[in-house]
Amino acid sequence: LPFGLPSWDWHLFRRAVPDTLAPDLLITMGMGILSKPLKQVLSRWSPEHIHVGMFEEVGDPFQTHPVHFRAHEADFAEGICRFFDLKQAQIPQIAFKNEWDTFLSGQTLTFHDLEPPFKEEALLLRHLMGLLNHTDRLHLGNSMSVRYGSWAGKTPAHVYSNRGVSGIDGCLSTAIGDALANPESRVWLVLGDVSAVYDSNGFWTQFPPNLHVFVLNNAGGRIFDFIEGPKKQEALRTYIHTPKAFNFEHLAAFYGITYVRKSLSNSEMELKEAMQSSELPQLWEWMHA
């Protein structure tokens, strides 16, 4: 019986998953996944694994040696739905689903125990995703932005993210292209200050009026404060974190883009008030107190 697992990545990130929740069969589709906790727990469980897709190459991110089932994902999903529609009347309440529900309900979805700046930035993403509607298109940049999005829960908006060769390249340019191709929709991009500077040449093209860029300015690549390996290196600040005191107001003025600076300490109210306006800024710089 299919069921959804709301905010599963946040729960996997925060606490250990009991082995009673291990599946017998894993079915995957598409390309790689972001969640390191999911990779770790599935690797530990090592269920039978079927990967569905038309690509010739199939990776093995969970060390489960997947069997490749060559089919279009939409066709396969439609077949699975039809199977369960036919069988649903014969399926009793599944204990496996109940155990997952119990695990997920055992911890409130809150970011308040995260350390700064991660707490304030994650809350901003959660507030934004809750205010968007089904016609909005949300792009999440690497590296922390997309992780915040995976923790924040559901949103009616269409969510996109891409990973460039260097991880952070192309986030801005992709969102600009999407906004130009979908002028009837509001397009939102959330990315960090290093990502924004890295791909800032994307601003030179015709900047679409329906695109709104959120820059989380925490003065450097703060994901490296979050990862266990790099955070222990002596050269973290100088050569990995690369702290800079960027002011994106100057960048916005250079490209003639409407700009506003906001405080992350009051992001929920700031967002609600701004969303009531018909004239939304194109570049939002979110700063820490």
N, C-alpha and C positions, 0 to 999 in steps of 0.2 A: 504494500500500500504506500504510494508516494506521499511524502510529507516534507515540509520545509523546515530548515533549521535557522531561525533568525539570529543574526549577529554571531554566527558560529565561530568566526575567526577570533573575535574578542574573547570568547569563552575558552577557546583552545590556547590562546596566548596567556591568559591569566592563571590557569590551573591545569593540573594533570587530568587526563581523561581516563576513566576506569576501563579496564580491558573488557568489561561486560558490554561495552558499547561497540566493540569491534564488529564490522560487517563480515559476512561470509563472501560477498561478491562486491567488487568495486567496478563501476562503469564510468569511464571518463570520456570527454569529448573536447575537441579544440586543441589549443596549444598549451604552453606551460602555465603554471599557477604561481601565485605570489606567496601564499601562506607557508612560511617555514614550519610553524607548529603542525600544520596538516601534513606536510611532507614527513615530518619526524614520526608522527603517530601512525600514519599509514605504513611507513617503512617498518615500524615495530610490529604492527599487526600482520602485515604481509598477506592480505586476502587474495583470493583469485581475482584477476584483473583483466577486464576487456576494455580495449580502447577503440572507440568508434570514430572514424574519419576517413577522408579521401586522400590524405597525404601519404606518400610512400614511407617517409621516415616517422618512426614512432619512438619517442624518448622513454626513459624509465626513471622518472623523478622519485618514485617511491621504492625502488629496488624490488618490484613485484613481478618483473618479467611479463608484461602485458601481452595478451593475444590481440592481434590487430584485426578488427572486423571492418572491412572496407564497405562503408555505406555513408550516405549523406546524413549528417547529424539530425536534420529536421525529419527525414524519413524514418530514422530509427526511433526518435522521440515520439513520433505519431504512432508507430507500431506499439511502443510500450504503453502509451496512453490507451490505445484501443484494447490491449490485453487486460489492463487493470479495470477498464470500464466493464468488460465482460466478466471478469472474475471477482469484482468488488463485493458482490452479494454473497460470495462464498468465503470471503476472508474475515475471520474474527478480529477483534481488537488485538493489535499486535503488541506484545510485551516489549519488543525492541524499541518501538516508537515511544512507548510510555517511559522507558528508561532514559531515552534521549530528552524527552520533555522534562523529566525530573532534573536531569543534569543542567539543562539550560535555564530552568527556573530557579536554580539554586544560587544564582548570583545576579544582582541587579546590574543592568547596563549603565555603568557610570565611569567617567574618566577622572574623577576628582582625586584619585589616589596616584595618578601619574605625576611624575615630576615636571616642573616647568622646563622648557617651553611646551612640552608635549601635551600637557593637560589643556592649556588654552587653545592650542591649534586644533586638537581633536574635537573640542567642544564647538569651535567655529564650524567645522565640517558637519557636525551633527545638526547644528542649528540651520545651516544652509540647506542641507539635504531634506530637512523637514519642511522647508518653505517652498521648495520647487514643486512644479506640477508635471503632468505627463507629457506636456509639449516641450519642456525644457531639456537641454542636452548638457550633461556635466562631464567635463574632462578632468581627470586627476593625474597630476604629474608625479614623476618619481622624485624623491624616494619615499619621504614620509607621507606626502599627501595621499597617495594611493592606499597606504596602510591605514591612515585615519579613515578613509572612505570605507575600507573593508570592515572596520570596527564599528562604524557609526550606525549600522542598521539599514533599514529599507528606505527607499525614496521612489516616488513615482516617476522621476526623471529618467531619461536614457543615460546610462553611465558608460564612459569610454576611458581607456588608458592604453598607452603604447610605450614600449621600451626601445629606445634607440641603441645604437652600437655602444655608446658611452653611458647608456642608462638614461641620462637626463636630456639628451639632445632630441629635438623635434617636438617636444611637448607643446610649445607655443605655436609653432608653425602648423601642426596638425589641427589644433583648435581653431586657428584662423581659417584654414581650409574648410573645416566643417561648418563654420559660421557663414562663410561665403556661399557654400552649397545649400544651406538651409536658412535663408533669410527670414522665413516666417517664424522661426523658433528663437528663443533666448538661449545663447550658448555660454556656458560658464567654464572657466578654467581655474583650477586651484593648483598652485605650485610654489616651491620655495624660492628664496632669493637667488641662490646659486643657479638653479635651473632657469630662472627668468633671465639672468645675465647671460648665461651660456647660449640661450636661443634668442637673444634680444634682437637679432637681425630680422626676425620674423615681423617685427613692428614696421619695417620699412615699406611693406606692401600696403595695398589698400586695406586699412583697418576697418573691419565690418562693424557697423553701429550696434548690431545685436550681440556682440561679444563682450563679456565682462571678465576681466582677468583679476584674480585674487593672488597677490604675492604675500606669502607668509615670510616676513622679514625677521629672521632670528640671528642675523649676522654670521652666516656660515652654513656649512653642510652639517647640520646638527644630527643627522641620522647616525653619524659616527660616534656620537655620545650615547647612542641607543644600542649599538652593536657591541657585543662583549669583546671581540678581538681588537678592533681599532681603538676602543676607549681606553685600553691599557697601554697603548704605545706612548712613549715619551714625546714623539714628534706629532702627536695628534693635532695640537692647536696650529702649529705652523704649516705643516705640509699636507694634512688630511682634512682638518676642519676648515682651513683657509678663511679665517674670520676677516670680514670686510664691513666697513660702515657705509653701505650703499644707501643712497637717497633716490628712490624711484620717481620722485617728483621731477627731478632734472631729466630723467629719461622720458617721462611723459611729455614734458615741455618740448624736448627735442623733436619728438615725432608728432606733436600736436594732438595728443590724446588727453581726453578729460580724465582728471585724477582726483582721488580723495585719499586721505590718510585716516585710518580708523584704529581704535584701541582694542586689542584682544581681550582686555579685562571686562569689556561690556559688549561683547560681540552679539549676543542674542538681541538686545534692545536696538543696537546699531543696525542690525540686519532687518529687523521688523520695520523700523522707521524708514529705512532706505527702500524697501520693497514696495512701500505705499506710493512711491514717487514714479511718475511716468518717465522721468529722465534719470536713468541710472548711469553712474560713472563707468568709464571703460576700463580704467586701471585703479584697483583698490590695493593700497599698501596697508597690511595689517601689522601693527607694531606691538611689542610687549611694553608693559609699564616700566 
